[in-house]
């Protein structure tokens, strides 16, 4: 496995330490691993309101800096999976293969998102006379949208978050031209497993592996299993 390179991209609200166990397991199997710190997370927030494209450009520059013109794989979890999809389409470069783990941006329509966040913006004014009621109503909307991360986001990253989740990545899937491995928890509530089967239907040559009794935290809870699956799958791509 000498010479194999892989980029690991974490989800929204996470940090690189979340994927450190997966990084270590891959390194044991002979991989050279890049785990970049993302703008707005462990690096300063962008000055402008970034979308998935800007994050993918940022990651691509990190890859070029670290791997040069060598080939590489990209693994993306959740938000990181969205970046990986965009990267595979807009900046394929020397990308050899793609690994999507509970990637966001596949289901849940932009219309619903916009409606929910429009309501969120208004509730503070409408219910200003009863702040406790306003706060409770906001939490219900967060739950309805399954976007608890928004509550924790500060400054410009709130607008970045809204822009990121509004983007529908489905139209990009048919444009992916590299081998793709899909890893998903069957009990995932944030990115339902039906999304995994949709990706598989669009990319019939891809491989889909699902995990019983696993949710959205799959790469954090099963790093050894995922590393072995990635390693085994990569041997079939040669």
Secondary structure as UniProt FT lines:
FT   TURN            2..3
FT   STRAND          5..9
FT   TURN            12..13
FT   HELIX           16..19
FT   HELIX           20..28
FT   TURN            29..30
FT   STRAND          32..34
FT   TURN            40..42
FT   HELIX           52..67
FT   TURN            68..69
FT   STRAND          72..77
FT   HELIX           79..90
FT   TURN            93..94
FT   STRAND          95..101
FT   HELIX           110..126
FT   HELIX           128..130
FT   HELIX           131..145
FT   HELIX           149..152
FT   HELIX           156..166
FT   HELIX           170..173
FT   TURN            174..175
FT   STRAND          179..185
FT   TURN            186..187
FT   HELIX           193..202
FT   TURN            204..205
FT   STRAND          207..211
FT   TURN            212..213
FT   TURN            216..217
FT   HELIX           218..221
FT   HELIX           223..236
//
